C-alpha cells in the first residue's frame, strides 16, 4: 500500500461529513499512543500553552526523580529517554517558545543532577549540544523572550 500525501488526505477529508471525520480520528487514536497524545493536546491543552508547559515540567520532574543514580550507564539511558519525551511534547506543541522553555528546563534539571554530569563525557556533551541547539533557536523568538531566555541560557553556561 502506498501512503498518500498530506495534500491528498486533506482533499479527501473535505468530502467527508463531520461524523465520518470524528470516526476516522477515533479510529486513528486507537492505533498509537502518540496519536492519542497528540489528539489530547489538540483538543484539551492547546488553548492553555502555559498549563501544558507546567504539566510537561511536572512529568520531567517525576522522570528525573526516578533516575537510578548508581551508575552513569543508567543515568545516560534515563536522561536520553527524558529528552526523547520532551522532544515528543515539543513536536505536539509546535511552538518555538515552548520548545526553548522546555529545553532550558531540561538543561537546568540535568545540570543540578547528582552525581554531576561533568564527570561523564557523554552526559556533558549531550548537555552542551542542547545549549547550542537552544542558542540557535533564540533568534526566532520575540525580542523580549530572546532576552529572558538568553539570560537563563547564560546562567546555564556559566
mmCIF file of the C-alpha atoms, coordinates in Angstrom:
data_MODEL
# 
_entry.id   MODEL 
# 
loop_
_atom_site.group_PDB 
_atom_site.id 
_atom_site.type_symbol 
_atom_site.label_atom_id 
_atom_site.label_alt_id 
_atom_site.label_comp_id 
_atom_site.label_asym_id 
_atom_site.label_entity_id 
_atom_site.label_seq_id 
_atom_site.pdbx_PDB_ins_code 
_atom_site.Cartn_x 
_atom_site.Cartn_y 
_atom_site.Cartn_z 
_atom_site.occupancy 
_atom_site.B_iso_or_equiv 
_atom_site.pdbx_formal_charge 
_atom_site.auth_seq_id 
_atom_site.auth_comp_id 
_atom_site.auth_asym_id 
_atom_site.auth_atom_id 
_atom_site.pdbx_PDB_model_num 
ATOM 1   C CA . UNK A 1 1   ? 0.000   0.000  0.000  1.00 0.00 ? 1   UNK A CA 1 
ATOM 2   C CA . UNK A 1 2   ? 1.348   3.405  -0.993 1.00 0.00 ? 2   UNK A CA 1 
ATOM 3   C CA . UNK A 1 3   ? 0.969   6.177  1.605  1.00 0.00 ? 3   UNK A CA 1 
ATOM 4   C CA . UNK A 1 4   ? -0.893  9.277  0.440  1.00 0.00 ? 4   UNK A CA 1 
ATOM 5   C CA . UNK A 1 5   ? 0.495   12.783 0.714  1.00 0.00 ? 5   UNK A CA 1 
ATOM 6   C CA . UNK A 1 6   ? -0.877  15.339 3.162  1.00 0.00 ? 6   UNK A CA 1 
ATOM 7   C CA . UNK A 1 7   ? -2.458  17.284 0.277  1.00 0.00 ? 7   UNK A CA 1 
ATOM 8   C CA . UNK A 1 8   ? -4.273  14.171 -0.960 1.00 0.00 ? 8   UNK A CA 1 
ATOM 9   C CA . UNK A 1 9   ? -5.500  13.389 2.552  1.00 0.00 ? 9   UNK A CA 1 
ATOM 10  C CA . UNK A 1 10  ? -6.697  16.968 3.024  1.00 0.00 ? 10  UNK A CA 1 
ATOM 11  C CA . UNK A 1 11  ? -8.678  16.893 -0.234 1.00 0.00 ? 11  UNK A CA 1 
ATOM 12  C CA . UNK A 1 12  ? -10.266 13.573 0.655  1.00 0.00 ? 12  UNK A CA 1 
ATOM 13  C CA . UNK A 1 13  ? -11.179 14.704 4.192  1.00 0.00 ? 13  UNK A CA 1 
ATOM 14  C CA . UNK A 1 14  ? -13.017 17.731 2.785  1.00 0.00 ? 14  UNK A CA 1 
ATOM 15  C CA . UNK A 1 15  ? -15.505 15.380 1.128  1.00 0.00 ? 15  UNK A CA 1 
ATOM 16  C CA . UNK A 1 16  ? -16.279 13.557 4.398  1.00 0.00 ? 16  UNK A CA 1 
ATOM 17  C CA . UNK A 1 17  ? -19.065 14.559 6.756  1.00 0.00 ? 17  UNK A CA 1 
ATOM 18  C CA . UNK A 1 18  ? -18.172 15.734 10.251 1.00 0.00 ? 18  UNK A CA 1 
ATOM 19  C CA . UNK A 1 19  ? -19.401 12.421 11.718 1.00 0.00 ? 19  UNK A CA 1 
ATOM 20  C CA . UNK A 1 20  ? -17.139 10.497 9.366  1.00 0.00 ? 20  UNK A CA 1 
ATOM 21  C CA . UNK A 1 21  ? -14.168 12.698 10.293 1.00 0.00 ? 21  UNK A CA 1 
ATOM 22  C CA . UNK A 1 22  ? -14.850 12.083 14.000 1.00 0.00 ? 22  UNK A CA 1 
ATOM 23  C CA . UNK A 1 23  ? -14.961 8.328  13.381 1.00 0.00 ? 23  UNK A CA 1 
ATOM 24  C CA . UNK A 1 24  ? -11.694 8.478  11.412 1.00 0.00 ? 24  UNK A CA 1 
ATOM 25  C CA . UNK A 1 25  ? -9.992  10.420 14.234 1.00 0.00 ? 25  UNK A CA 1 
ATOM 26  C CA . UNK A 1 26  ? -11.181 7.955  16.862 1.00 0.00 ? 26  UNK A CA 1 
ATOM 27  C CA . UNK A 1 27  ? -10.021 5.021  14.771 1.00 0.00 ? 27  UNK A CA 1 
ATOM 28  C CA . UNK A 1 28  ? -6.652  6.682  14.268 1.00 0.00 ? 28  UNK A CA 1 
ATOM 29  C CA . UNK A 1 29  ? -6.334  7.318  18.010 1.00 0.00 ? 29  UNK A CA 1 
ATOM 30  C CA . UNK A 1 30  ? -6.788  3.598  18.734 1.00 0.00 ? 30  UNK A CA 1 
ATOM 31  C CA . UNK A 1 31  ? -3.629  2.583  16.917 1.00 0.00 ? 31  UNK A CA 1 
ATOM 32  C CA . UNK A 1 32  ? -0.816  4.502  18.527 1.00 0.00 ? 32  UNK A CA 1 
ATOM 33  C CA . UNK A 1 33  ? -0.271  6.087  21.894 1.00 0.00 ? 33  UNK A CA 1 
ATOM 34  C CA . UNK A 1 34  ? 1.344   9.103  20.192 1.00 0.00 ? 34  UNK A CA 1 
ATOM 35  C CA . UNK A 1 35  ? -1.789  9.681  18.094 1.00 0.00 ? 35  UNK A CA 1 
ATOM 36  C CA . UNK A 1 36  ? -3.866  9.687  21.278 1.00 0.00 ? 36  UNK A CA 1 
ATOM 37  C CA . UNK A 1 37  ? -1.437  12.050 22.999 1.00 0.00 ? 37  UNK A CA 1 
ATOM 38  C CA . UNK A 1 38  ? -1.455  14.458 20.049 1.00 0.00 ? 38  UNK A CA 1 
ATOM 39  C CA . UNK A 1 39  ? -5.245  14.402 19.891 1.00 0.00 ? 39  UNK A CA 1 
ATOM 40  C CA . UNK A 1 40  ? -5.370  15.067 23.656 1.00 0.00 ? 40  UNK A CA 1 
ATOM 41  C CA . UNK A 1 41  ? -3.060  18.056 23.222 1.00 0.00 ? 41  UNK A CA 1 
ATOM 42  C CA . UNK A 1 42  ? -5.037  19.467 20.311 1.00 0.00 ? 42  UNK A CA 1 
ATOM 43  C CA . UNK A 1 43  ? -8.423  19.064 21.992 1.00 0.00 ? 43  UNK A CA 1 
ATOM 44  C CA . UNK A 1 44  ? -7.686  19.898 25.619 1.00 0.00 ? 44  UNK A CA 1 
ATOM 45  C CA . UNK A 1 45  ? -4.328  21.567 26.123 1.00 0.00 ? 45  UNK A CA 1 
ATOM 46  C CA . UNK A 1 46  ? -3.586  23.700 23.063 1.00 0.00 ? 46  UNK A CA 1 
ATOM 47  C CA . UNK A 1 47  ? -5.775  26.505 24.455 1.00 0.00 ? 47  UNK A CA 1 
ATOM 48  C CA . UNK A 1 48  ? -3.542  26.926 27.514 1.00 0.00 ? 48  UNK A CA 1 
ATOM 49  C CA . UNK A 1 49  ? 0.096   26.670 26.468 1.00 0.00 ? 49  UNK A CA 1 
ATOM 50  C CA . UNK A 1 50  ? 1.308   27.747 29.928 1.00 0.00 ? 50  UNK A CA 1 
ATOM 51  C CA . UNK A 1 51  ? -0.680  24.951 31.567 1.00 0.00 ? 51  UNK A CA 1 
ATOM 52  C CA . UNK A 1 52  ? 0.701   22.493 29.036 1.00 0.00 ? 52  UNK A CA 1 
ATOM 53  C CA . UNK A 1 53  ? 4.269   23.587 29.776 1.00 0.00 ? 53  UNK A CA 1 
ATOM 54  C CA . UNK A 1 54  ? 3.683   23.194 33.518 1.00 0.00 ? 54  UNK A CA 1 
ATOM 55  C CA . UNK A 1 55  ? 2.270   19.687 33.100 1.00 0.00 ? 55  UNK A CA 1 
ATOM 56  C CA . UNK A 1 56  ? 5.265   18.664 30.983 1.00 0.00 ? 56  UNK A CA 1 
ATOM 57  C CA . UNK A 1 57  ? 7.626   20.151 33.593 1.00 0.00 ? 57  UNK A CA 1 
ATOM 58  C CA . UNK A 1 58  ? 5.895   18.126 36.317 1.00 0.00 ? 58  UNK A CA 1 
ATOM 59  C CA . UNK A 1 59  ? 6.348   14.961 34.280 1.00 0.00 ? 59  UNK A CA 1 
ATOM 60  C CA . UNK A 1 60  ? 10.023  15.812 33.711 1.00 0.00 ? 60  UNK A CA 1 
ATOM 61  C CA . UNK A 1 61  ? 10.458  16.326 37.478 1.00 0.00 ? 61  UNK A CA 1 
ATOM 62  C CA . UNK A 1 62  ? 8.977   12.883 38.120 1.00 0.00 ? 62  UNK A CA 1 
ATOM 63  C CA . UNK A 1 63  ? 11.202  11.281 35.476 1.00 0.00 ? 63  UNK A CA 1 
ATOM 64  C CA . UNK A 1 64  ? 14.327  12.898 36.951 1.00 0.00 ? 64  UNK A CA 1 
ATOM 65  C CA . UNK A 1 65  ? 13.346  11.621 40.426 1.00 0.00 ? 65  UNK A CA 1 
ATOM 66  C CA . UNK A 1 66  ? 13.102  8.071  39.052 1.00 0.00 ? 66  UNK A CA 1 
ATOM 67  C CA . UNK A 1 67  ? 16.648  8.050  37.650 1.00 0.00 ? 67  UNK A CA 1 
ATOM 68  C CA . UNK A 1 68  ? 18.853  5.287  39.045 1.00 0.00 ? 68  UNK A CA 1 
ATOM 69  C CA . UNK A 1 69  ? 21.960  7.245  40.076 1.00 0.00 ? 69  UNK A CA 1 
ATOM 70  C CA . UNK A 1 70  ? 24.025  4.186  40.991 1.00 0.00 ? 70  UNK A CA 1 
ATOM 71  C CA . UNK A 1 71  ? 25.716  4.078  37.603 1.00 0.00 ? 71  UNK A CA 1 
ATOM 72  C CA . UNK A 1 72  ? 26.368  6.560  34.806 1.00 0.00 ? 72  UNK A CA 1 
ATOM 73  C CA . UNK A 1 73  ? 25.112  3.894  32.379 1.00 0.00 ? 73  UNK A CA 1 
ATOM 74  C CA . UNK A 1 74  ? 21.618  4.060  33.877 1.00 0.00 ? 74  UNK A CA 1 
ATOM 75  C CA . UNK A 1 75  ? 21.772  7.840  34.174 1.00 0.00 ? 75  UNK A CA 1 
ATOM 76  C CA . UNK A 1 76  ? 22.603  8.163  30.446 1.00 0.00 ? 76  UNK A CA 1 
ATOM 77  C CA . UNK A 1 77  ? 19.765  5.838  29.438 1.00 0.00 ? 77  UNK A CA 1 
ATOM 78  C CA . UNK A 1 78  ? 17.273  7.723  31.616 1.00 0.00 ? 78  UNK A CA 1 
ATOM 79  C CA . UNK A 1 79  ? 18.417  11.175 30.500 1.00 0.00 ? 79  UNK A CA 1 
ATOM 80  C CA . UNK A 1 80  ? 18.120  10.187 26.830 1.00 0.00 ? 80  UNK A CA 1 
ATOM 81  C CA . UNK A 1 81  ? 14.621  8.842  27.483 1.00 0.00 ? 81  UNK A CA 1 
ATOM 82  C CA . UNK A 1 82  ? 13.620  12.098 29.196 1.00 0.00 ? 82  UNK A CA 1 
ATOM 83  C CA . UNK A 1 83  ? 14.991  14.133 26.287 1.00 0.00 ? 83  UNK A CA 1 
ATOM 84  C CA . UNK A 1 84  ? 13.071  11.961 23.785 1.00 0.00 ? 84  UNK A CA 1 
ATOM 85  C CA . UNK A 1 85  ? 9.897   12.525 25.796 1.00 0.00 ? 85  UNK A CA 1 
ATOM 86  C CA . UNK A 1 86  ? 10.444  16.301 25.876 1.00 0.00 ? 86  UNK A CA 1 
ATOM 87  C CA . UNK A 1 87  ? 11.117  16.394 22.119 1.00 0.00 ? 87  UNK A CA 1 
ATOM 88  C CA . UNK A 1 88  ? 7.865   14.482 21.540 1.00 0.00 ? 88  UNK A CA 1 
ATOM 89  C CA . UNK A 1 89  ? 5.901   17.023 23.600 1.00 0.00 ? 89  UNK A CA 1 
ATOM 90  C CA . UNK A 1 90  ? 7.634   19.848 21.735 1.00 0.00 ? 90  UNK A CA 1 
ATOM 91  C CA . UNK A 1 91  ? 6.519   18.304 18.426 1.00 0.00 ? 91  UNK A CA 1 
ATOM 92  C CA . UNK A 1 92  ? 2.918   18.247 19.652 1.00 0.00 ? 92  UNK A CA 1 
ATOM 93  C CA . UNK A 1 93  ? 3.012   21.933 20.512 1.00 0.00 ? 93  UNK A CA 1 
ATOM 94  C CA . UNK A 1 94  ? 4.950   23.214 17.508 1.00 0.00 ? 94  UNK A CA 1 
ATOM 95  C CA . UNK A 1 95  ? 5.517   26.463 19.415 1.00 0.00 ? 95  UNK A CA 1 
ATOM 96  C CA . UNK A 1 96  ? 9.107   27.790 19.409 1.00 0.00 ? 96  UNK A CA 1 
ATOM 97  C CA . UNK A 1 97  ? 8.678   29.475 22.791 1.00 0.00 ? 97  UNK A CA 1 
ATOM 98  C CA . UNK A 1 98  ? 7.505   26.198 24.324 1.00 0.00 ? 98  UNK A CA 1 
ATOM 99  C CA . UNK A 1 99  ? 10.447  24.390 22.731 1.00 0.00 ? 99  UNK A CA 1 
ATOM 100 C CA . UNK A 1 100 ? 13.050  26.751 24.175 1.00 0.00 ? 100 UNK A CA 1 
ATOM 101 C CA . UNK A 1 101 ? 11.406  26.871 27.608 1.00 0.00 ? 101 UNK A CA 1 
ATOM 102 C CA . UNK A 1 102 ? 11.182  23.080 27.933 1.00 0.00 ? 102 UNK A CA 1 
ATOM 103 C CA . UNK A 1 103 ? 14.750  22.529 26.723 1.00 0.00 ? 103 UNK A CA 1 
ATOM 104 C CA . UNK A 1 104 ? 16.049  25.166 29.144 1.00 0.00 ? 104 UNK A CA 1 
ATOM 105 C CA . UNK A 1 105 ? 14.182  23.399 31.935 1.00 0.00 ? 105 UNK A CA 1 
ATOM 106 C CA . UNK A 1 106 ? 15.690  20.068 30.886 1.00 0.00 ? 106 UNK A CA 1 
ATOM 107 C CA . UNK A 1 107 ? 19.195  21.569 30.919 1.00 0.00 ? 107 UNK A CA 1 
ATOM 108 C CA . UNK A 1 108 ? 18.545  23.122 34.317 1.00 0.00 ? 108 UNK A CA 1 
ATOM 109 C CA . UNK A 1 109 ? 17.450  19.770 35.768 1.00 0.00 ? 109 UNK A CA 1 
ATOM 110 C CA . UNK A 1 110 ? 20.366  17.974 34.113 1.00 0.00 ? 110 UNK A CA 1 
ATOM 111 C CA . UNK A 1 111 ? 22.898  20.471 35.480 1.00 0.00 ? 111 UNK A CA 1 
ATOM 112 C CA . UNK A 1 112 ? 21.566  20.076 39.027 1.00 0.00 ? 112 UNK A CA 1 
ATOM 113 C CA . UNK A 1 113 ? 21.591  16.264 38.790 1.00 0.00 ? 113 UNK A CA 1 
ATOM 114 C CA . UNK A 1 114 ? 23.763  14.458 41.339 1.00 0.00 ? 114 UNK A CA 1 
ATOM 115 C CA . UNK A 1 115 ? 26.225  12.854 40.668 1.00 0.00 ? 115 UNK A CA 1 
ATOM 116 C CA . UNK A 1 116 ? 27.468  15.680 38.461 1.00 0.00 ? 116 UNK A CA 1 
ATOM 117 C CA . UNK A 1 117 ? 27.250  15.323 34.678 1.00 0.00 ? 117 UNK A CA 1 
ATOM 118 C CA . UNK A 1 118 ? 30.695  16.939 34.419 1.00 0.00 ? 118 UNK A CA 1 
ATOM 119 C CA . UNK A 1 119 ? 32.254  13.615 35.409 1.00 0.00 ? 119 UNK A CA 1 
ATOM 120 C CA . UNK A 1 120 ? 30.816  11.881 32.358 1.00 0.00 ? 120 UNK A CA 1 
ATOM 121 C CA . UNK A 1 121 ? 31.784  12.941 28.834 1.00 0.00 ? 121 UNK A CA 1 
ATOM 122 C CA . UNK A 1 122 ? 28.610  11.624 27.170 1.00 0.00 ? 122 UNK A CA 1 
ATOM 123 C CA . UNK A 1 123 ? 26.270  13.481 29.521 1.00 0.00 ? 123 UNK A CA 1 
ATOM 124 C CA . UNK A 1 124 ? 28.350  16.656 29.322 1.00 0.00 ? 124 UNK A CA 1 
ATOM 125 C CA . UNK A 1 125 ? 28.274  16.513 25.507 1.00 0.00 ? 125 UNK A CA 1 
ATOM 126 C CA . UNK A 1 126 ? 24.508  15.936 25.493 1.00 0.00 ? 126 UNK A CA 1 
ATOM 127 C CA . UNK A 1 127 ? 24.084  18.957 27.785 1.00 0.00 ? 127 UNK A CA 1 
ATOM 128 C CA . UNK A 1 128 ? 26.355  21.123 25.616 1.00 0.00 ? 128 UNK A CA 1 
ATOM 129 C CA . UNK A 1 129 ? 24.520  20.080 22.418 1.00 0.00 ? 129 UNK A CA 1 
ATOM 130 C CA . UNK A 1 130 ? 21.216  21.145 23.933 1.00 0.00 ? 130 UNK A CA 1 
ATOM 131 C CA . UNK A 1 131 ? 22.652  24.538 24.893 1.00 0.00 ? 131 UNK A CA 1 
ATOM 132 C CA . UNK A 1 132 ? 23.921  25.055 21.326 1.00 0.00 ? 132 UNK A CA 1 
ATOM 133 C CA . UNK A 1 133 ? 20.521  23.993 19.951 1.00 0.00 ? 133 UNK A CA 1 
ATOM 134 C CA . UNK A 1 134 ? 18.741  26.477 22.228 1.00 0.00 ? 134 UNK A CA 1 
ATOM 135 C CA . UNK A 1 135 ? 21.190  29.203 21.158 1.00 0.00 ? 135 UNK A CA 1 
ATOM 136 C CA . UNK A 1 136 ? 20.226  28.569 17.512 1.00 0.00 ? 136 UNK A CA 1 
ATOM 137 C CA . UNK A 1 137 ? 16.504  28.771 18.321 1.00 0.00 ? 137 UNK A CA 1 
ATOM 138 C CA . UNK A 1 138 ? 16.666  32.054 20.250 1.00 0.00 ? 138 UNK A CA 1 
ATOM 139 C CA . UNK A 1 139 ? 16.765  34.420 17.222 1.00 0.00 ? 139 UNK A CA 1 
ATOM 140 C CA . UNK A 1 140 ? 13.401  33.025 16.065 1.00 0.00 ? 140 UNK A CA 1 
ATOM 141 C CA . UNK A 1 141 ? 11.640  34.334 19.187 1.00 0.00 ? 141 UNK A CA 1 
ATOM 142 C CA . UNK A 1 142 ? 10.283  37.768 20.126 1.00 0.00 ? 142 UNK A CA 1 
ATOM 143 C CA . UNK A 1 143 ? 12.946  40.214 21.378 1.00 0.00 ? 143 UNK A CA 1 
ATOM 144 C CA . UNK A 1 144 ? 11.695  40.203 24.984 1.00 0.00 ? 144 UNK A CA 1 
ATOM 145 C CA . UNK A 1 145 ? 11.699  36.419 25.075 1.00 0.00 ? 145 UNK A CA 1 
ATOM 146 C CA . UNK A 1 146 ? 15.135  36.353 23.459 1.00 0.00 ? 146 UNK A CA 1 
ATOM 147 C CA . UNK A 1 147 ? 16.462  38.478 26.291 1.00 0.00 ? 147 UNK A CA 1 
ATOM 148 C CA . UNK A 1 148 ? 14.783  36.465 29.078 1.00 0.00 ? 148 UNK A CA 1 
ATOM 149 C CA . UNK A 1 149 ? 15.731  33.081 27.663 1.00 0.00 ? 149 UNK A CA 1 
ATOM 150 C CA . UNK A 1 150 ? 19.197  34.406 26.787 1.00 0.00 ? 150 UNK A CA 1 
ATOM 151 C CA . UNK A 1 151 ? 19.769  35.349 30.430 1.00 0.00 ? 151 UNK A CA 1 
ATOM 152 C CA . UNK A 1 152 ? 18.663  31.884 31.520 1.00 0.00 ? 152 UNK A CA 1 
ATOM 153 C CA . UNK A 1 153 ? 20.937  30.309 28.915 1.00 0.00 ? 153 UNK A CA 1 
ATOM 154 C CA . UNK A 1 154 ? 23.917  32.363 30.108 1.00 0.00 ? 154 UNK A CA 1 
ATOM 155 C CA . UNK A 1 155 ? 23.299  31.159 33.685 1.00 0.00 ? 155 UNK A CA 1 
ATOM 156 C CA . UNK A 1 156 ? 23.327  27.547 32.481 1.00 0.00 ? 156 UNK A CA 1 
ATOM 157 C CA . UNK A 1 157 ? 26.550  28.078 30.502 1.00 0.00 ? 157 UNK A CA 1 
ATOM 158 C CA . UNK A 1 158 ? 28.319  29.703 33.409 1.00 0.00 ? 158 UNK A CA 1 
# 
